[in-house]
Amino acid sequence: MSKTIGVIIFPGSNCDHDAYHALKHVMGAETRFLWHKDNDLDGIDLLVIPGGFSYGDYLRSGAIARFSPIMQEVINYAAEGRPVMGICNGFQILLESGLLPGAMLHNEKLRFICKNVFIRVENNQTIFTGGLERGEVLEIPVSHGEGNYFIDQDGLKRLQDNERIIFRYCNSSGEVTAESNFNGSVDAIAGICNNGGNILGMMPHPERAVEELLGPTDGKKLFEAVLNQLAIA
Amino acid sequence: MYKAKVNITLRKSILDPKGKAAHHALQNLGLNEIDQVRIGKLIELDINADSKKNALELADIACSKLLANEVMEDYHIEIEKV
């Protein structure tokens, strides 16, 4: 049976159409938009919370979106163990909702950073990364001002002990260096998942890396992995 | 009516790059006596409550549920009758 992906639109989302295009037209998956006031997630097999500046990033990135009507449904949906993928602002919303631990600070050097970076797959035993290699390096763009992931030492240890760190920033050879951790994130974290393994948050934008015309296409590898895992789930 | 002034600052353990940049500029101004700068935000709430205690309670709920993110921020509330 074909799987349906839902892409949530908040006021101020701006990667919603990119995510829709990548999933529907490039990956060929059944995809539809969900409005932030919707409260029906029936028939959705994977939820994508896209990037952007929901509610203008007022107060803190993702802080207001957390109280959109659909978020209560997202919380229930995630509690059933169904997959939720937050990209960039979507990751920030998941943090503000308490669905993932930690918070986002301004990038260490205060600049908004928009460039292609390398991330290393730290855990391939998840429904998002199964099929990728552990240690595999993906080139995927980032575009954020507040992507400096913060969590306290105890929280970091829990992430490490439970293998919840999914992606870390690295160089093209897969080495995590001070330079490759361009935004100052704790432990060079680029993406994490929850203990249940069904909620992924990541700062890089795989939906912007799916067509050769526009640069690297490693985002496709990630979406392929996700869609393959969904198909066998 | 009560007015709550909520001061939100990054937790002490967290580096504040904006404060650091401002501190650097203040040093360029020659104000070398200023040893550290931390930048936060001030939020004012006008609250309909029948007592100062209730106003404080409401402000505290507002802070812990939305206005501050306690993973990275501390908040301090001052209440005055207006």
Contacts between the chains, C-beta under 8 A, distances in Angstrom:
chain1	res1	chain2	res2	distance
A	59	B	66	7.3
A	59	B	67	7.0
A	60	B	69	5.8
A	63	B	66	6.6
A	63	B	69	7.0
A	67	B	66	7.4
A	95	B	71	7.8
A	96	B	69	7.0
A	101	B	71	7.9
A	102	B	71	6.3
A	103	B	69	5.4
A	103	B	71	3.9
A	103	B	72	4.5
A	105	B	10	7.8
A	105	B	14	6.8
A	105	B	72	6.2
A	106	B	17	6.0
A	106	B	18	6.9
A	107	B	17	7.9
A	108	B	15	7.6
A	108	B	17	6.0
A	109	B	17	7.0
A	110	B	17	5.2
A	110	B	18	6.7
A	110	B	21	6.5
A	150	B	14	6.7
A	150	B	71	6.9
A	150	B	72	5.6
A	151	B	71	7.4
A	152	B	13	7.9
A	152	B	71	7.8
